[in-house]
């Protein structure tokens, strides 16, 4: 079969590359064309029609500035699909681009699969009509998404969560090797995961660091995000000797006692490593006020969304301050709160399942022409 795959950012490139490997195991005649990145190129041995680095535009201003490039990308993608004439077009996350391409592909008579559904349950719920009309098979990675799409008359298949695969496949450093490699002492580690965007650093890292002196029996270790250098963090670290570790977030979590984590995928990764955490989030007040009216979710963290309750404390906006953070961090370092979180993490793991996500997703795709 011929597969045309569209992934528009780094995470999609990773998940699509794993899907390609699983498809090859089930279809020895598999042929691919794609929009994506280096990992997909490595898996297919072919060059992307468009690299995701030329597609990853975020926010209204960024989109407007790059509108000619975006329109050119649509035109290039449509032409490539028509020339390649695939048996199926697979869309991986990246809804702003992919939902428009799904409409085009379906109208041209191609079979369509959406892997890693857009988070329509959080905002722009009306776009579910596009899924219903133009997607033949929807593969979701969060258990509660099944009920959401069923409510809208869309049949979806839960294939597991890619983060589970990533954590299970991690062959990390043991504690002694980790401490030695990064010149750390034997104190329990509190991991700081402030996010991967500059605004997240500005909004969350100063408050995270403000509690360091209150916990002298612990060592704080900062996870450096890809795209940042050590110098980018130094302006936030006056008079504080906080180690910054790059490219080893999973090793850090594997050896952490607790963590302070900016809301995002990292909250789920932290939970799967069974590290008690405080989830934090802060943005400009006007953005937060607008967001409250647009985003329709009961919780911010994936952990709580999946469990359907506040298993881990979420400190949002004004509640994210030094005084409250000290109290919450102290509660998860020892005692009943810590034990309760660990019990909830096991429920979370059971809900997510342990099967290979890419293998299950590949099996869900119709391999009959």
C-alpha positions, 0 to 999 in steps of 0.5 A, spaced: 500 500 500 501 507 499 501 511 505 501 519 505 503 522 512 503 529 514 506 531 521 507 538 522 512 538 528 517 535 532 512 530 536 508 528 530 515 527 526 517 522 532 510 519 533 509 518 525 516 515 524 514 509 530 508 508 526 512 507 519 516 502 523 510 498 525 506 499 518 512 496 515 512 490 520 505 489 517 505 491 510 512 489 507 510 492 500 509 499 504 511 505 500 511 512 503 511 519 501 510 524 507 511 531 510 515 531 516 522 531 519 528 527 520 526 521 524 520 520 518 526 520 513 530 516 517 524 511 517 523 511 510 530 513 507 526 518 503 526 526 503 520 529 506 516 533 501 516 539 506 520 539 512 516 540 519 521 546 520 518 550 514 511 548 517 511 550 525 508 556 525 504 558 532 500 564 534 496 569 530 502 573 529 506 568 527 501 565 522 500 572 519 507 573 518 508 567 514 502 566 510 505 566 504 509 560 506 503 557 509 499 557 503 505 555 498 505 549 503 498 547 502 499 548 494 505 543 495 501 538 499 495 538 495 499 537 488 504 531 492 498 527 494 494 528 487 501 525 484 502 520 489 495 517 489 496 514 495 491 508 498 490 512 505 492 519 507 494 519 515 494 525 519 498 526 525 496 531 530 497 538 527 490 540 526 490 547 523 494 544 517 491 537 517 484 538 518 484 543 512 488 537 508 483 532 510 477 536 507 481 536 501 483 529 501 476 526 502 473 530 497 478 527 492 476 520 494 482 518 498 481 514 504 483 518 511 486 516 518 487 521 523 492 519 528 493 523 535 486 527 534 486 534 535 484 536 542 477 538 540 474 537 547 479 543 550 477 548 545 474 549 538 469 543 539 465 545 533 471 542 528 468 535 530 464 536 524 470 536 520 472 530 523 465 527 522 465 528 515 472 527 512 475 522 516 474 515 515 478 512 522 480 516 528 485 514 532 485 517 539 491 517 545 487 519 551 481 514 554 476 520 555 476 522 548 472 516 546 466 518 550 467 525 547 467 523 540 461 518 541 457 524 544 458 527 537 456 521 533 464 519 531 467 513 532 474 513 535 479 507 537 483 508 543 490 506 541 494 507 547 498 513 548 505 514 545 508 517 552 507 510 555 511 507 549 517 512 550 517 511 557 517 504 557 523 504 552 527 508 556 533 505 558 536 510 563 542 511 568 541 508 574 542 513 580 549 512 582 551 513 574 546 519 574 549 523 580 556 521 577 555 524 570 552 530 572 556 531 579 550 531 583 550 530 591 546 524 594 540 529 597 534 527 594 532 531 587 527 535 586 526 536 578 524 543 575 521 542 568 519 549 566 517 548 559 520 549 552 517 556 550 521 562 552 514 565 555 513 559 559 520 560 562 519 567 564 512 566 567 514 560 571 521 559 573 522 565 577 517 562 582 519 555 582 526 558 584 523 562 589 522 556 594 529 553 593 532 556 600 526 553 603 528 546 602 535 545 604 535 537 605 534 537 597 537 538 591 534 542 585 535 540 578 533 544 572 531 540 566 534 544 560 529 544 554 531 543 546 532 550 543 535 553 549 542 554 551 545 554 558 546 562 557 538 562 556 537 560 563 542 564 567 539 570 567 534 566 572 539 564 576 542 569 580 546 567 586 543 560 585 547 554 584 542 550 580 545 544 575 542 545 568 541 538 565 540 538 557 537 532 553 536 527 559 529 529 562 527 522 562 534 520 566 532 526 571 525 524 572 527 517 573 532 519 579 527 524 582 524 524 588 519 530 586 518 535 581 515 542 579 512 541 572 509 546 567 502 544 565 503 540 558 505 533 556 511 533 561 506 532 567 504 525 564 511 523 563 512 525 570 507 521 572 509 515 568 516 515 572 512 515 578 514 522 581 509 526 585 509 533 582 506 540 583 503 542 576 504 550 575 501 554 569 502 562 568 501 567 563 499 574 562 493 576 566 489 578 560 491 571 556 489 567 562 482 571 562 480 570 555 483 563 555 478 561 561 472 563 556 475 559 550 478 553 553 472 548 556 476 543 561 475 541 568 483 541 569 489 543 566 494 537 567 493 531 562 494 527 569 488 530 572 484 530 565 485 522 564 483 520 572 477 525 572 479 528 578 485 533 581 490 527 583 496 532 583 495 539 585 494 545 580 497 552 581 494 556 576 496 563 575 495 567 581 495 561 586 502 559 583 506 563 588 512 562 593 507 561 599 503 556 596 508 552 592 512 551 599 506 548 602 504 543 596 511 541 595 512 540 602 506 535 602 508 531 596 515 530 599 513 526 604 507 523 608 499 522 606 499 526 600 505 523 596 502 516 598 495 518 595 499 520 588 502 514 588 496 510 588 493 515 583 499 514 578 498 506 578 490 507 576 493 512 571 498 507 568 492 501 568 487 506 564 493 508 559 495 501 558 501 498 556 501 495 549 505 498 543 501 504 541 504 505 534 503 497 533 496 498 535 495 504 531 498 500 525 493 495 526 487 499 526 489 502 519 485 498 513 491 494 509 486 492 504 486 496 498 
